[in-house]
Amino acid sequence: GLWDEMIQTLSVVIASVLLCVLAGFPLGVLLALSERANRVIRPILDTMQTMPSWVYLVPAVILFNVGITPALLATTIYAIVPIVRLTSHGLVYVDAEMLEAARAFGSTRMQTLVKVQIPQALPTIMTGINQTLMMAMSMVVTCALIGANGLGMEILLATNRVEMGKALLPGIAIVIVAIILDRITQAAVRKSEVKGDG
């Protein structure tokens, strides 16, 4: 009886992960290519990663009141760090010999990035997406505090009424959804590793 709530939760999680990838991937590339950007943005990422998750709810509520939109914003801000860090990490630690060979064959910086660095860093980037997905799932219950409907709201309502059984079922549902999403992205990581080796 939790299908509708699961769909609501999944829609927020998937939308926030898509936003994280759209914003985080270019930012990770920028960090890998520019030392100055790396020096400026990395302390901000460190701060974002150590901040408690519910801190992001306050500015989101101030900007958008309560509901799905602030939940989406808070989840995106909280979950964006792994994709940025791991994209940057993957691109920086591409095999130096491959980069040397690409330059020797006359590749421009953009061609080297697109045809050598990104394909070689793809397993690390996919791991970043997986971690982003897991962090977005961890925000489900927190976002219920600002009116995001779904499985998190079911847990919050049951906890407020001290109904342990009713809180347990949506909790199990969140775990099952998280495991399924994790297995799907892990399979994508393995597939990208095979392509990278090929």
Secondary structure, 3 states (H helix, E strand, C coil): CCHHHHHHHHHHHHHHHHHHHHHHHHHHHHHHHCHHHHHHHHHHHHHHHHCCHHHHHHHHHHHHCCCHHHHHHHHHHHHHHHHHHHHHHHHHCCCHHHHHHHHHCCCCHHHHHHHHHHHHHHHHHHHHHHHHHHHHHHCHHHHHCCCCCCHHHHHHHHHHCCCHHHHHHHHHHHHHHHHHHHHHHHHHHHHHHHHHHC
